[in-house]
Amino acid sequence: MIVCVCNNISDREIRQAVDLGLSTMAELREDLGVATCCGKCASCAKQVLREHIKSKTTVTELSFRSIQEA
């Protein structure tokens, strides 16, 4: 879905930007131009940003079984 009509930015592009390391609205504004014209997309863009950051899983511990146990 198109989030920023003025700059033709989709929710997919915002999620890809998060996957590449962006994590703030300021970074989205600078890199994608989100919410730089009329600003009506700011709340939706922020929601997509937050939800995607929240959905990303961070691996903090790995557990390996030996081949013999498997």
C-alpha positions in Angstrom: 0.0 0.0 0.0 1.2 3.5 -0.7 1.9 5.3 2.6 3.3 8.6 1.2 1.4 9.7 -1.8 3.5 12.8 -2.4 6.7 10.8 -2.8 5.1 7.5 -3.8 6.5 5.5 -0.9 5.0 2.1 0.0 4.8 0.2 3.3 7.1 -2.4 1.6 9.8 0.3 1.0 9.6 1.4 4.6 10.0 -2.2 5.8 12.9 -2.7 3.5 14.5 0.5 4.9 14.1 -0.9 8.4 15.7 -4.2 7.3 18.7 -2.1 6.0 19.1 -0.4 9.4 16.8 2.7 9.5 15.0 2.9 12.8 13.6 6.5 13.2 11.2 8.7 11.4 14.0 11.2 10.9 16.0 8.6 9.0 12.9 7.7 6.9 12.4 11.4 6.1 16.1 11.8 5.1 16.5 8.7 3.1 13.0 8.1 1.6 11.4 11.6 1.8 8.5 10.3 3.9 6.4 13.1 5.4 8.4 15.8 3.8 5.6 17.4 1.8 2.1 17.6 3.2 2.9 15.4 6.3 -0.4 13.5 6.2 1.4 10.2 6.0 3.5 10.7 9.1 1.3 8.7 11.5 0.9 5.8 9.1 4.6 5.7 8.3 5.4 5.8 12.0 3.0 2.9 12.6 4.6 0.8 9.8 8.1 1.6 11.1 7.2 0.6 14.7 5.3 -2.5 13.8 8.2 -3.8 11.6 10.8 -3.0 14.2 8.7 -4.8 16.8 8.2 -7.8 14.5 11.9 -8.3 13.9 13.3 -11.1 16.1 16.7 -10.8 17.7 18.6 -14.0 18.4 20.2 -13.7 21.7 21.1 -17.3 22.4 21.6 -20.3 20.2 21.4 -23.9 21.4 23.1 -26.6 19.4 22.7 -30.3 19.8 25.5 -32.6 18.9 25.0 -34.8 15.8 25.0 -37.8 18.1 22.0 -36.5 20.1 20.0 -35.7 17.0 
